[in-house]
């Protein structure tokens, strides 16, 4: 996740980016002031590099990101962090617990294939390979286009089903699932045929359920399940959203250490990560919901020390679980996020550090450019697939185009014989 970058490499990259902006014509007072701010930030950083830690503060990183219009991934990679590895390390350390995982596609300029024209409705009524369903593709589309043109339903998030805490779950252990928001009416009266993500004080669970007279009843298909099935609602359980679809490895692995979520005397509050208004409350709530034993905490600390090339003491960890005026260094916040099963983007948003990559450029794009126009023309116009009624039917069925599909299979059209739709 972290590879040291020499101060010479950082300096050369900043000098190149500064040169691009210097040659760009400034047409407004705002652009003039922004340019002056950029010059000051880059000058001060280059001057102080020799005297600073190899791990920058969040303030330093985001001053550079803001002034140079760098994407989140680009600003981190400038200092040696590969955010694309975040999800892998999260699964390695936290795969035993059901949790909301980091699904943000950091590599914004990844070239992907997207459908331009679908076959007719009837083609989707029977089993068919991908080549019979998509008649025309658009290739080389930057991944950022999915967000900027809203190919996915707003509010959708993704969970990993734990390989240990999912006894009685309606989704197989180890699977990834997309969760879409629901209305208050559906939250009060859930559909017993749908699978929902339920939030408890000690974790999450995927299950069908009924709500009646202030009680939520779990509907389990596991005949050998002997756990608790009845909970006060609202109060001890929250229906956070509906499972739209899930993906898993085949053949399905067998997990022997399955258990149900335990009751706890000190449950975490029922609040979703993006509803927190401060970073310390986000991390403290996550730590309370996903408790570790002392041995597990020590293992996690050593695992992250090796991957981030830095040591975060238990005292420092506790300091950032309380309100503090200081921001952690970048490596410390990545450590805190992974150790407490938090999405890194949620930790940044809750702290007011970052909100969007719209209008930003990747580090690679800026370093390849010889003039600013080379990157300013990278914003693609992306229309919706045709026929529009077929696309809307697919959106209704799948909830939109999942970005994780494009991250995993960027050249999707080349899999036309190996992807098969099973109509039933």
N, C-alpha and C positions, 0 to 999 in steps of 0.2 A: 504493500500500500504506500510505502514511502521509500524513495531512493534519493540519497543526498545529491544535490545539484551544486556545482561550484559557483562561487560568487562571480567568477568571470563569465560563466554561461548566463547567469541572471542579468548581469550588466549588459552583455552583448544583446540579449533579447530586448531589454528596456530601451537601449539606444536605437535599435532598429525600429521599434514601435514608435518612439518619439519622433524619429525621422519621417515616418509615414504621415503623422499628424501635422508635423511642421510644414510639409509640402501641400497639405490640404488647404484650399482657399476658405477663409473664414468670412461668412456673409452676414453675421449678426453679432450684436453685443454679447449675447449669451455664448456664442461659439468662441469669442475672444476671451471672455472670462474663464470658460472651461479650459481653453488652451493654456492660459496662464496657470491655472490650478494644476493641470497635468504636468507642466514644466517643473513646478515646485515639488510635486509629489515624487517625480522620477529623480530629480536632482538630489533631494534629501535622502531618498532610499539608497541611491548609488553611493552617496557620501558616507552613509552609516553602515553599509553592508559588512564592512570588515570588523565592525564593533558589535554586531548583533548576533543573536543566537541563530543557528541554522533553521530553527522553527519560528516562523514569523507570528506576530500577534494577529488576531482577527482584524483589528483596526488597520494594520499595515496592509494585509492581504486585500481587504475590501477598498482601501484607498486606491490601490493599484487597479483593482477590477473596475472601479467606478471611473477613474480618470482615463483609463485605456479602453473602456468598453469591452472588457474581457468577460467571457462566460464564466460561470462558476467553476467548471472543470478546467478551463484555461488558466484562471488565476491560481488555482491550486497546483496545476502541473508546472507552472513557472517556478514554484518553490519545491518541486519534487514529489507531490502527492498525486496518486492515481486514484481518483474517486470512482473510476469504473470497477475497482476491486472491492469497493465497500460492501456490496451485496454478498460477494463470495465469502468475505471474512465474517459477516453477520451470520450467514448460514452455518459456517464452520463452528462458530462459538455458540450460537443461539438456536440452532435448528431443532433442538428438542422441545422448544416452546412455540405455541401458536401465537404469532404476533404480526403486526402490520410492518411490512418490510419496505426498504428504500427502493422504489420502482422508478424514480426520476431518471430519464435517459440523459446522463451527463454528456455523452459524446454527441453534441448537437449537430455536427457536420457529417456524421456517419451517412454514407450514401446508401439509400434503400430503394426497394421496388414497391410501387403502389399500383393498385388496379385503376385503370382508366375506364374500361368498359366490361360490364358483366354480361353473362349469358342471360337468357330470359328466365322468368320465374320457374318455368317447368323444369329447367336444368337442375334446380335445387331440390326437386321433389323426389329424386332418386339418388342412389349411390353414384358418385362421380369423382374422378380425379380433378385436381386443381385446374388442369389445362382445359377441361370442359366447362369450367365455371367462370374463368376470367378470360375474355377474348383479347384484351389489349392491356399492356402494362406501360407505366411510366417508370423509367429507370433513372438512377442518379439523383434521387430527391433527397435533400438534406433532412435528417430526422426531425429537425426543429419544426418542419412544416406541419407535422401532426398536431402539435400543440397550438401553433399560431393559426391554424385553420380548423381547429376543434373537430378532429376526426373521432375523438373519444368523448364520451359523455362527461361533462364537468362533474367533479366530486367523486369520480371513481378512484378507488385505491385497491391495493393488493395485500394479501396475507399469505404467510407460509404456515401450513398446518403442522404442528409440532409432531415429532417422531416419538414423543413420550407422553405429553400431557393431553392426548386426543382420544382417550378411551370413550367410546360412545359417539364420536363425531360422525356427522353425515358425509364428510369429505375424507378421503383416505389420508393417513399420515404421510407427511413428506410432500404433499401436493401444494401447488400455488393456486390461489383463487382470486378472481376479481370481485370486488364488492361495490355495489352501486347504492347511492343514497335512496331513501324511501321517504314517503310523506308521513306526517304525524298521524294521519288516519290509519295507514298501514302499520305503523309502529304500535298503535293502540289495539289493532285487530289484525295481527299477521295471518297470512295465508298458510294453512297447515301443509300445503303441497310445496311451498317454497322453502329453501334453506337460507337461514339467516346467520349473520355473524353476531354472536352475543358477547357482550362485555361484562365481566365479573370483577370483583375486587381483587381476585388473584389470577386473572388471565382472560383468555378468549376461548370461545368454543363455536363450532359450526353445527347448527342443528335446526331441524324443523321444530316448531313450537306452537302452542295455543296460549291465548291470554283470556282468562275468565275470572271475573270478580276479584280483580287485584292480584291474581296469581298467574305466573308463567309456568306452563307445563312443558317439559322437554318431550319430544316424540322421538324415541330411539328405535333403531332397527337392530341394535346389538342385543341378542337374546341373553348373553352372559353379562350384560351391564348391570351393576348393582349400586351405582352411585345415586346421588340425590337427583330428583327430577322435578321438584316443585319449589318455586321461589317467589317471594313478594315482588310485584311489578306494578309501577316502577319502585325502585328502592335498592334491591340487591343485584339486579340485572338490567342491562340496557340493550335493546335491539338497535345495533348500529347501522345495519344495512342488509341488503339482500345479495346472496351469492349469485352472480350472473353466470360464471363459467369457471372451470378449473382445469389445470394441466398437471400431469404426473408422469413419472417414468414407467415404462413397461419393460419386462414384467414388474408388477408391483412388489417392492421389497417387503419382507416380513419384519415387523418391529415387535420385539418380545417384551419390552419394558413399558407398556402402555398403562397409564393411570388417568383417573379423572381429576379435574381441578379440585383442589382441597378447599374446604371452608377455612376462613381465617378470622381471627379476632381483631385484626387491624387491616381491613380491606382498603385498597386504594379507591379514590373517588371515581365515579363513573363519568369520565370526561375523555373525549378523543384528543389525540395529540395536537391537532391544529387548532383546538379550542383554547389552548393555554395562552396566557398573555405574557408569560415570562419564562425564560429558559430554565431557571432554577426550579420552578414548579413543575415544568415538563419532566425534567430529569428525576426529581424527587418522587413524582407520582409513578414514573416508569420503574424506578428502583423498588418502590413499595409493591407494585403489582407483580413484578417478576423477581421475587426474592431468590437470592442465592445462598447456599451454605458458605461457611468460611473457606472451605476447601475450594469450592467453585469460584469464589471471588479471587482467591490467590491464583488459580489457574488462569482466569480471564486476565488478571493484571499482568502475569508473565507472558501470556500469549500476545497481548497488545504491546507490551514493551519491546518484544522482538520485532514485531511488524512495523512499529512506528519509530523505533530507534530512540525511545525516550522513556523515562520512568516517571509515572504519576503516582505519588504516594497516596495511601488511604486518607491522610489528612487533607491533601489537595482535592481529592475526589469529593470529600464531604463539604469542602468550602464552596464548591460550585453547585451544591444541592441546596444552598441557602442564598438569600438575596445578597448580592455583592456588586459593588460599583466597577469591579475589574472584569475584563474579558479574558478568557483563557487563551493560551496559544493554540494554533490550529491543531497541532498533534494532540493536545489535551482534549479539545472538544470532540475530535474524531474518536479518541479513546472513550470519553464519557458517553458518546452516542452509542457505540457498539456495545459497551459494557452494560448499558441500561436498556438495550433493545429499542432504541429510539432511531427514527429516521434522521439522517444528518440534515436534510433540508428542513425538517420541523425544528431542530435545534437552532438552526440559523434564523428561521422566520420568527420563532418565539423570542429570540434575542434582538430582533430588529436589524439583523446584519444583511439579509438577502431576501428577495421576494420573487424575482423573475429574471430569465435570461433574454427576454424580448429585446431586440435591437442590439444584442451583444455579439461579439465575434470570438471564435475559438483562437487559441494560441497559435495553432498550426496555420490557420488562415492568415493571421497577421504576419507571421514570420515568413510565409511564402510570398506575400504581396510585395510588389515593387513600388506601388503607389496606392493611395487610399481607395481609388475607384475599383481596384481589384477585389476588395472585400465588400464595398458598399453595394455591389451588384449581386451579392449572394442570396438575397431574400427572394425566394421563388414564389410565383403565383401558382396556387394549387387549387384547381376546381374539384368538385365532388364527382365521384364515379357516376357513370351513366349505364343504363337508364336510372333515373333518380328514384323511381319507385322500387326498383330492385335493391338499390343501396339502402333506402329507408327500411326495407324489410330486413336486411342484414343487420342494420343498426339496432332495430327492435329486437332481433334475435340474440345478438352478441353484445349489445350495449356500445357499439362503436368499434373502431380499429384498435386493437391492443398494441401499445408501443413496444411491450416486451417481445411480442412476436417478431417485430421488425428488428429489434436489437439482436435476437437470437438467430434469425434468418433474414439478413439484410437483402440477399439476392433471392427473394422468394420465388420469382418466376422460374428459376432453374430447378425448383423442386416440383415441377408440374405433374410428374408421374408418381411422386412419392408422398404427396399430400392427397388424402382422400376424405371426402365428405360422406359421412354415413347419415343418410336422410332420416333414419329413425333413431 
